[in-house]
Amino acid sequence: MLSVSCVKSNQKNIMTSWVKSLNQVRYKRTKSKGSSSITPQTQRIITQLSVLSARKKQPKMLKLSKEDLIKHQTIQTAWNTYQDILQNERQTMLKLQYNKMDEAMTILKDISPKLYNQANIDESGKVFPMEMRVPTDYPPRKLWYYDYKK
């Protein structure tokens, strides 16, 4: 049977060893693990420069077998080709739309120069066109047109 004093001394030893380990963890490290001659100030400057100079964080390279790498590259090139096709389709659609708008404006200029000038008024200061009615789910202001005639 253990005596009370023995148990208390064991508890005290355990507590002091725990406190010592905590204190050792909290101390600031002044020496590097290796035998390098870089001072902490120089290391701090190097760390800051490396953080500032890192523009993009590059993802880690996948460690693939040759077969998987070939599959990955094939899928990647197919996806890039598909994206190029979509972008080219969008560009051609936009070019067609622009050409149609340009053609319509030249026709308008030939037919009515007054309307052409009104259509080309500079609206650089305008933030939102007040002519547009905001689409809502509310009923219209005038519910019924009583004087409607066909």
VENLIN-V101003 format. One record per pair of residues at least 24 apart in sequence whose ideal C-beta (glycine too) atoms are under 6 Angstrom apart, sorted by the first residue. I is the first residue (numbers start at 1). GAP is how many residues later the second one is. Records with the same first field share a line. If there is no record, write none. Layout:
I: GAP / GAP
This chain:
none
